[in-house]
Structure formats: C-alpha cells, structure tokens
Amino acid sequence: MSRQLPTPERALTIGAHPDDAEFGAGGVLSKWSAGGCEASMLVMTDGSKGSWDPGTEPAELIETRRAEQLRSASALGITGEVVMLGEVDGELEYSMQLRETLCWWIRKLRPNVVLTHDPWMRYLLHPDHRVTGMAASDGVVAARDHLFYPDQLSEGITKHRPDAILYWASDRPDHREDITGYVEQKVAALLCHSSQTETTMDGADVSADRRDRFAEKIARRAAEAGSPAGLESAEAFKIVRP
C-alpha cells in the first residue's frame, strides 16, 4: 500500500499545455479539491498548435483552449487560480525570465505541493514539456531562498518552500496517489478539452462508443498505476522533497 500524502492546504500544477495536468494528475487534483485543498493550475503555453485540422485558425484555437481549461478546472473542483501564461505553443524556451516568473507564482500561491512534468524522463520528446518541467523545478529552488529575485520580496511576497514536487509521466515513479473514486472526474475534466479529442483522446467526441473506450483506457491506466501499490486506481509520480 502506497503511503499517501496528506491533503495539502494548497497545490499548484504547472503544465506545458491545456490538458497536460489533467492527464498527469487530474485524479489527485479532484481528490484533493474534494478534501478542501485550494488547488491552482498554471498553463505555460496558449495551445495554439493543438490541432491536426489545416483549416484551424490559431487565434480561435487559443480562445477555445482557454475556455476549455476553465471548464476542466471547474469539473475537477478547482478553487484556486487558473493562470494562462500564453507563451507560444511549441516554441517555449528556457530563460532566466521564465524561471523568475515561475518563482513569483510559487511565492504568490504558496503551494504545499507542486505537480509538473518530469523533465528527466528518458526520450521526453516534446520540447515544451522538457522546458516546463525544468523551469518549474528551478522556480521551486528560487522561490525557497530569499537571495533569489529579492525585488519580488519587496512587493509583499515572501519566500516559500513547497513540501514536495510530484513529477508526472516519470519513468522512475516512486510515489502513487490513490485516486479510487475519482477516475470519472478525471475523464470528465479531460473531455472538457473537446478540441483535443482527435489528437489525444482517440476521437472521444465522435460517438458514445469511442467516448466509453477512452474512459476505459484512462481507467485501465489508473488500475495499472495502482497495482504495484495494491491500489484499485492511482496516479504515479516521482516525488522530490525540495
């Protein structure tokens, strides 16, 4: 049986695109929110490349994905902030400015747990995922020490050290959060991202049958993640104590 983290007072997901946090941690976000956690979601990019349709207008897609993210957060029971940084999808670059921005948000929102991409996953192909995971990690390090970006502290924000970072999609997970009873909420949140059903959800919007197959796939993955820890359903993470 995996030892569960206590429900944090505050949590923050940092994802590269709309829907990344839902795939990686939608179940635990729903569980913690139901337990009183003030969870917030920070999305790095505008999602403007998330379509296979050559007729898609990027500006329209940006607005669609913003609205989908808000609906998804509501489906998960999110009570904190939903922050869209609006960087260009597929073109996210690591910079000291990006590190400083994430440091500021971590200090402002003061999460006990930060959840993000594992940038050290072998063969992690998408550059936005790699950059997001690394920048989030470095943002945590900066946020905890007062000599990083002292001008932020003069704005009335104090340094902050989260208790844990949970990296989703890790190839070396060592922590499994029980999401038994919350898989349906995870699926419901993912389906709010209806513009992505062709690209990432097996065409779940085409028919009830395809939607059911997608839901079954998510449930199967949760069962597989939980099995090593004797859990009915789980999400697996690499845990780091900063």
C-alpha positions in Angstrom: 0.0 0.0 0.0 1.5 3.3 -1.0 1.8 5.9 1.7 -0.5 8.8 0.8 0.4 12.4 1.1 -1.9 14.3 3.5 -4.3 16.5 1.6 -2.3 19.7 1.2 -3.8 23.1 2.1 -2.7 24.4 -1.3 -1.4 22.7 -4.5 -0.2 24.1 -7.9 0.1 22.3 -11.2 2.5 23.7 -13.8 1.7 22.2 -17.2 3.0 23.0 -20.7 -0.4 22.9 -22.4 -4.1 22.9 -21.5 -5.0 19.3 -20.6 -1.4 18.2 -19.5 -2.2 18.5 -15.8 -5.4 16.6 -16.3 -3.7 13.7 -18.0 -0.9 13.7 -15.4 -2.7 14.5 -12.2 -6.4 15.0 -12.8 -7.5 12.3 -10.3 -5.4 13.6 -7.4 -6.4 17.2 -8.2 -10.1 16.1 -7.9 -9.4 14.1 -4.7 -7.5 16.9 -3.0 -10.0 19.5 -4.1 -12.8 17.5 -2.6 -10.8 17.3 0.6 -10.6 21.1 0.9 -7.3 21.8 -0.9 -7.1 25.1 -2.7 -5.6 23.8 -6.0 -4.4 26.2 -8.7 -3.4 25.5 -12.3 -0.7 27.3 -14.3 -0.5 26.6 -18.0 2.6 27.8 -19.8 1.5 28.0 -23.5 -1.5 29.1 -25.4 -2.2 25.7 -27.0 -2.2 27.3 -30.5 -0.7 24.2 -32.2 -3.0 21.7 -30.7 -4.9 20.7 -33.9 -4.5 18.5 -36.9 -7.0 20.5 -38.9 -5.2 22.6 -41.6 -8.2 25.0 -41.6 -7.8 25.8 -37.9 -7.2 29.5 -37.1 -4.6 29.7 -34.2 -6.3 32.8 -32.7 -9.6 30.9 -32.5 -7.9 27.8 -31.1 -6.3 29.9 -28.4 -9.6 31.2 -27.1 -11.2 27.8 -27.4 -8.5 26.2 -25.3 -8.6 28.9 -22.7 -12.4 28.3 -22.3 -11.8 24.5 -22.2 -9.2 24.9 -19.5 -11.6 26.9 -17.3 -14.4 24.3 -17.8 -12.0 21.5 -17.0 -10.8 23.2 -13.8 -14.5 23.5 -12.7 -15.0 19.8 -13.4 -12.1 19.0 -11.1 -13.5 21.2 -8.4 -10.5 23.6 -8.6 -11.0 26.5 -6.1 -7.7 28.3 -6.7 -6.4 30.3 -9.7 -6.2 29.2 -13.3 -3.3 31.1 -14.8 -2.6 31.1 -18.6 0.9 32.5 -19.3 0.2 32.5 -23.0 3.6 31.5 -24.3 3.5 30.3 -27.9 2.8 26.6 -28.1 5.7 24.5 -29.4 8.1 27.5 -29.0 8.7 27.6 -25.2 12.3 28.4 -24.4 14.0 28.2 -21.1 15.2 31.6 -19.8 16.0 33.3 -16.6 12.9 35.4 -17.1 10.8 32.2 -17.2 12.4 31.0 -14.0 11.7 34.3 -12.3 8.1 34.2 -13.5 7.5 30.8 -12.0 9.3 31.7 -8.8 6.9 34.6 -8.4 3.8 32.5 -8.9 5.1 29.9 -6.5 5.8 32.6 -3.9 2.4 34.2 -4.6 0.2 31.0 -4.5 2.4 29.3 -1.8 1.6 25.6 -2.7 2.5 22.9 -0.3 2.8 20.6 -3.4 3.9 21.4 -6.9 3.0 19.0 -9.7 4.6 19.1 -13.1 6.3 17.2 -16.0 9.3 15.1 -15.2 12.0 16.8 -17.4 14.4 13.9 -16.8 12.1 11.3 -18.4 14.1 9.4 -21.0 13.3 10.4 -24.5 10.8 13.0 -23.5 10.1 14.3 -27.0 8.0 17.4 -26.6 10.2 20.5 -26.0 7.5 22.4 -24.1 7.3 19.5 -21.6 11.0 19.4 -21.1 11.3 23.2 -20.6 8.2 23.3 -18.3 9.5 20.6 -16.0 12.9 22.1 -15.8 11.7 25.7 -15.3 9.2 24.6 -12.6 11.9 22.7 -10.8 14.3 25.7 -10.9 11.4 28.0 -9.9 10.9 26.0 -6.8 14.6 26.3 -5.9 14.5 30.0 -6.4 11.2 30.5 -4.5 12.6 29.0 -1.3 15.7 31.2 -1.0 15.4 34.9 -0.2 18.5 35.9 -2.3 16.8 34.9 -5.5 14.8 37.8 -7.0 14.8 39.9 -3.8 12.7 42.6 -5.7 9.8 40.2 -5.6 10.0 40.1 -1.8 9.7 43.9 -1.6 6.3 43.6 -3.2 4.9 42.0 -0.1 5.6 38.4 -1.2 7.8 36.2 1.0 10.0 33.3 0.1 8.3 29.9 0.0 9.4 26.3 0.1 6.9 23.6 -1.0 6.9 20.4 0.9 7.1 18.2 -2.3 7.3 18.2 -6.0 5.3 15.5 -7.8 6.6 14.8 -11.3 4.0 13.1 -13.5 4.9 10.9 -16.5 8.1 9.8 -14.9 9.8 6.6 -16.0 11.0 6.1 -12.4 7.9 6.7 -10.3 8.3 6.1 -6.6 5.0 7.5 -5.3 1.4 6.5 -6.1 -1.6 8.6 -5.1 -4.8 6.7 -4.6 -7.5 8.1 -7.0 -10.1 5.4 -6.4 -13.5 7.1 -6.8 -12.0 10.0 -8.8 -11.3 8.5 -12.2 -14.6 9.6 -13.6 -13.9 13.2 -12.6 -10.5 12.9 -14.3 -12.2 11.7 -17.5 -14.9 14.4 -17.3 -12.2 17.1 -17.0 -10.3 15.7 -20.0 -13.4 15.6 -22.1 -13.8 19.3 -21.4 -10.9 19.7 -23.8 -13.1 18.8 -26.8 -10.7 20.5 -29.3 -8.2 17.8 -28.4 -10.3 14.6 -28.8 -8.9 13.8 -32.2 -5.2 14.4 -31.2 -5.1 12.9 -27.7 -8.3 11.2 -26.9 -9.0 8.7 -29.7 -11.8 10.7 -31.2 -13.9 10.6 -28.0 -16.3 13.2 -29.4 -17.2 11.1 -32.4 -19.6 8.7 -30.7 -20.6 7.4 -27.3 -18.8 4.2 -28.1 -15.5 6.0 -28.6 -16.1 8.1 -25.5 -16.6 4.9 -23.5 -13.4 3.4 -24.9 -11.4 6.5 -24.0 -12.9 6.4 -20.4 -12.0 2.7 -20.2 -8.4 3.4 -21.3 -8.0 6.1 -18.6 -9.5 3.7 -16.0 -7.1 0.9 -17.2 -4.1 3.1 -16.9 -5.1 4.1 -13.4 -5.5 0.5 -12.4 -2.1 -0.3 -13.9 -0.6 2.6 -11.9 -2.2 1.4 -8.7 -1.4 -2.3 -9.0 2.2 -2.2 -7.7 1.0 -0.4 -4.5 -2.1 -2.6 -4.0 -4.4 0.3 -5.0 -7.5 0.0 -7.2 -6.7 3.2 -9.1 -3.8 5.6 -8.8 -1.6 8.2 -10.5 2.1 7.6 -10.3 4.7 10.2 -9.7 8.4 10.8 -8.9 8.4 12.6 -5.6 11.2 15.1 -4.6 11.4 16.9 -1.3 12.8 20.4 -2.0 
